[in-house]
Amino acid sequence: MVDKLKFLREYNYLMDHMNDVAMVRENAPYVALVFSVFACASRIVEDPGLSDTDYSGIEFYERSVLGIYFSPS
């Protein structure tokens, strides 16, 4: 379960500090959660930037798995 308000607050912070590599590394589990949410949403959002295949969310899912795997915690 994801707390929507906390998720959005942290998401906005992440987007504002994307160039801060140290911050992104420290928050690797949260970044993985963001990519997981993107993967789920890619199935229901009509975005021309996503591929039209049934695998449109696979890139986000792979990033999520990698983020969890390489997380320092």
Sequence and secondary structure as in RCSB ss.txt:
>XXXX:A:sequence
MVDKLKFLREYNYLMDHMNDVAMVRENAPYVALVFSVFACASRIVEDPGLSDTDYSGIEFYERSVLGIYFSPS
>XXXX:A:secstr
   HHHHHHHHHHHHHTTT HHHHHHTHHHHHHHHHHHHHHTTT   TTS SSTTTTHHHHHHHHHHHHT   
